[in-house]
């Protein structure tokens, strides 16, 4: 019982952390990619 609840909570926490991580990563690498593309052109 407790293990199932803990597993469900961990799954939700893990998925949310991954989504926020991807959002931060995109926000941080976005300008760099744009600058690199502008430099190559």
C-alpha positions in Angstrom: 0.0 0.0 0.0 2.6 2.5 1.1 5.0 1.4 -1.6 2.4 2.0 -4.3 1.6 5.5 -3.0 5.3 6.3 -2.8 5.9 5.0 -6.3 3.0 7.0 -7.8 4.2 10.2 -6.0 7.8 9.6 -7.2 6.5 9.1 -10.8 4.6 12.4 -10.7 7.5 14.3 -9.2 10.0 12.8 -11.7 7.8 13.6 -14.7 7.3 17.2 -13.5 11.0 17.7 -12.8 11.9 16.4 -16.3 9.3 18.7 -18.0 10.6 21.8 -16.0 14.2 20.7 -16.8 13.5 20.5 -20.5 11.8 23.9 -20.3 14.8 25.5 -18.6 17.2 23.8 -21.0 15.3 25.1 -24.0 15.1 28.6 -22.5 18.9 28.5 -21.8 20.1 27.0 -25.2 17.6 28.9 -27.4 19.6 32.2 -27.6 22.8 30.2 -28.0 21.4 28.3 -31.0 20.1 31.5 -32.6 23.5 33.2 -32.1 25.3 30.2 -33.6 23.0 30.2 -36.6 23.4 33.9 -37.1 27.2 33.5 -36.9 27.2 30.8 -39.6 25.2 32.8 -42.0 
